[in-house]
Amino acid sequence: MTQRATARGVERTLLDGTRADVLICGASFAGLAVARELAGSGADILLLDRYEIGERQTSACAVPEGWLRTMGAERSLRAVLPDMTFTTPHGTVRYRLPWRWAAFDYRTLCEDLFAQCDARFETAKVDGRTGFTVHTDRGDVHAPLIVDALGWRRVLARDGYQPPDAPLSRGLEVHPAANSSDGALDVWVDRSLAPRGFAWRVPAGEEARIGVGSYEPRHHVRDPTEDLAQRLGAEAERWQGNWFPHRLRDAAEDGVFFCGDSAGHCFPLSGEGIRTAFHFGIAAGAEIRAAHAGERTRDEALARYAAFSASHARAFRRALRLQRLIPALPPRLLTVALRALSRQPIVDRMFGWYLAQAPPRG
Ligand SMILES: Cc1cc2nc3c(=O)[nH]c(=O)nc-3n(C[C@H](O)[C@H](O)[C@H](O)COP(=O)(O)OP(=O)(O)OC[C@H]3O[C@@H](n4cnc5c(N)ncnc54)[C@H](O)[C@@H]3O)c2cc1C
């Protein structure tokens, strides 16, 4: 069960007039990665989120294992998954990856990332921005360096971003109790579940995360998620879902750094957005650190970060093309293709390329 810990009533004092050197809006994967990168910089850092750190899980929480080490968050590990299975209506193919997935606990990971930061944290709902003043439900906060890590809504941008017209996918999952894992992250490409999308099961120790994602935002995913849970003999309980982007957006706009889903950093095709939130969050943090130290101006830091983000555009476009192609393939042909690709050197090459787009560091 989600524990509600957000400050309420008299604890919700005004922040009006608060100043910080760096204001990071959003304290999930992207925001915490930026703050962690700034630790020890001497900057006065304020993190804002409408929920307490780790209170609201935002995903199935699977990342390439190396990224848990990179982020110093090994304590959150719940299961290691060296294989992936891909199931179509015509068969199942199992791949042994050249690296392993790790399923982790969201709250533990967020708490461990926050413990590595030297930032202040406040719960507040961010409503918008005028210049370098951010408006929240607890008053205005000012900072010369501002990060939008608020997720797909991109709250601090000039223009809104609304489904179903925006390039967003939707995902929904259940978290039933489970106690066995055969060491694989399971994927279904099955039009009866998602005409343009995929479904998954992530074993995570004492629970499984079973869900359906649709690249077409107009397609609903609740019934298919229930259907898949039933097929797998699992309870459709503890629901969570959200939109996730599948196109890169400008990572710098009007003096603000955008990181993670707010910049469209979620990888198309797989909908994997945690390690990319880390990857781009670290890059933004490094630029902000340099700007705070006076090594470059804010505009130079923004331009360098935007260029770093844009340097990934080719890989994102390639994945988006596959996201469009794969659901359009006749299922029998897709099954034959998945089998043909299952030779180990090919698997190593494909998944090696995939990891290299945002590789773990260190
Ligand atoms: C069902 C589902 C399963 C997924 N599974 C995976 C997976 O297994 N692996 C993977 O890599 N990716 C997965 N993703 C994608 C992944 O969840 C996102 O790409 C990732 O969460 C992006 O991180 P972020 O920090 O940019 O944004 P978020 O994690 O969305 O964090 C945004 C933060 O901002 C806060 N916030 C939002 N609006 C406001 C506001 N107005 N005021 C104050 N605070 C606000 C939120 O509370 C939240 O803490 C999944 C997505 C879905 C929908």
The ligand as a Gaussian input file, in Angstrom:
#p B3LYP/6-31G(d) Opt

LIG

0 1
 C        3.319000       1.720000     -15.826000
 C        4.718000       2.190000     -16.136000
 C        5.794000       1.325000     -15.942000
 C        7.085000       1.766000     -16.241000
 N        8.131000       0.916000     -16.004000
 C        9.397000       1.322000     -16.238000
 C       10.492000       0.470000     -15.936000
 O       10.336000      -0.641000     -15.423000
 N       11.738000       0.918000     -16.210000
 C       11.964000       2.142000     -16.741000
 O       13.130000       2.507000     -16.976000
 N       10.940000       3.002000     -16.995000
 C        9.657000       2.624000     -16.748000
 N        8.630000       3.480000     -16.989000
 C        8.929000       4.855000     -17.432000
 C        9.407000       5.644000     -16.198000
 O        8.464000       5.500000     -15.151000
 C        9.582000       7.137000     -16.477000
 O       10.265000       7.338000     -17.682000
 C       10.371000       7.750000     -15.300000
 O        9.577000       7.676000     -14.127000
 C       10.784000       9.195000     -15.591000
 O       11.378000       9.734000     -14.440000
 P       11.224000      11.286000     -14.088000
 O       11.973000      11.498000     -12.828000
 O       11.523000      12.091000     -15.284000
 O        9.649000      11.487000     -13.865000
 P        8.692000      10.868000     -12.764000
 O        9.230000       9.587000     -12.248000
 O        7.319000      10.883000     -13.365000
 O        8.756000      11.919000     -11.573000
 C        8.143000      13.159000     -11.610000
 C        8.084000      13.681000     -10.194000
 O        7.505000      14.973000     -10.214000
 C        6.475000      15.074000      -9.267000
 N        5.491000      16.002000      -9.790000
 C        4.795000      15.913000     -10.938000
 N        4.046000      17.007000     -11.126000
 C        4.270000      17.814000     -10.054000
 C        3.815000      19.109000      -9.671000
 N        2.968000      19.807000     -10.432000
 N        4.282000      19.637000      -8.529000
 C        5.155000      18.949000      -7.742000
 N        5.614000      17.740000      -8.047000
 C        5.184000      17.171000      -9.194000
 C        5.926000      13.655000      -9.116000
 O        5.327000      13.478000      -7.846000
 C        7.198000      12.817000      -9.290000
 O        7.844000      12.583000      -8.061000
 C        7.313000       3.074000     -16.730000
 C        6.223000       3.941000     -16.923000
 C        4.933000       3.505000     -16.622000
 C        3.780000       4.447000     -16.804000

